[in-house]
Amino acid sequence: MSLVQRINDELKASMKAQTKERTGAIRMIRAGVIEAQKAGKGEVTDEVVVAMLRMMVKQRVDAAQQYVGGGRQDLADVELAEIVVIDEFLPKLADEAQTLIWVEEALATSGATSKKEFGKAMGALMKAHKGDIDAGLARSLIQARLA
């Protein structure tokens, strides 16, 4: 089942269950999918949807931090609740141990040995495992290995 179909099915189930907050979050996700379909002039792939969902999570994390900084914990809680719903549709990222294995492989295949060659290693890693890896964690592991 495609991710778009899963989102649509979850929206229907949420509407039937009358869960207001969850329905609102899934509608927001579906609106993003429809927007991506219009921009791409047709069907969107799961990779496009995953990238969109990751961007939505990042936006909500930033917003929640701003709300907490501004003393609006109530609004931050809404953003955090939306993150929980969005995460249900995202594939799980590799843990640190698996990421380290992939970093070692990328360093070997790219031949990177110094900090100046960081881009070669990061490029090889992201090309091989783009949707499966946390880029921030990968960056820190590569920098530690090249130091």
GIVENWO-V490850 format. One record per residue. N is the residue number from 0. D_FIRST is the distance of its C-alpha to the first C-alpha in Angstrom with 2 decimals. Layout:
n=(N N)
d_first=(D_FIRST D_FIRST)
This chain:
n=(0 1 2 3 4 5 6 7 8 9 10 11 12 13 14 15 16 17 18 19 20 21 22 23 24 25 26 27 28 29 30 31 32 33 34 35 36 37 38 39 40 41 42 43 44 45 46 47 48 49 50 51 52 53 54 55 56 57 58 59 60 61 62 63 64 65 66 67 68 69 70 71 72 73 74 75 76 77 78 79 80 81 82 83 84 85 86 87 88 89 90 91 92 93 94 95 96 97 98 99 100 101 102 103 104 105 106 107 108 109 110 111 112 113 114 115 116 117 118 119 120 121 122 123 124 125 126 127 128 129 130 131 132 133 134 135 136 137 138 139 140 141 142 143 144 145 146)
d_first=(0.00 3.78 6.56 8.33 6.44 6.64 10.16 11.03 10.30 12.29 14.90 15.48 15.88 18.15 20.17 20.73 21.83 24.04 23.51 25.14 24.61 20.92 20.36 22.46 20.62 17.17 18.95 20.38 17.06 15.86 19.27 18.79 15.62 17.68 20.58 18.74 17.68 21.35 22.66 20.60 21.23 17.76 14.10 13.53 11.77 10.14 13.70 15.36 13.51 14.35 17.87 18.22 17.29 19.78 22.34 21.91 22.57 25.58 26.93 26.77 28.45 31.16 31.64 31.92 34.52 36.43 36.47 37.72 40.34 41.40 41.78 38.91 37.03 35.70 33.79 32.68 31.20 29.07 27.73 27.09 25.22 22.89 22.36 21.26 18.54 17.41 17.45 14.84 12.20 13.99 13.76 17.08 19.87 22.15 25.26 28.75 29.53 26.58 27.27 30.90 30.10 28.14 31.04 33.53 31.66 31.53 35.21 36.08 34.27 35.49 38.98 39.28 42.27 43.43 42.30 42.90 40.12 37.52 35.59 35.30 33.83 31.44 30.32 29.69 27.77 25.50 24.93 23.75 21.80 21.18 17.95 18.95 22.45 24.54 26.84 29.67 29.83 29.71 32.48 34.69 34.27 35.12 38.07 39.34 39.20 40.98 43.62)
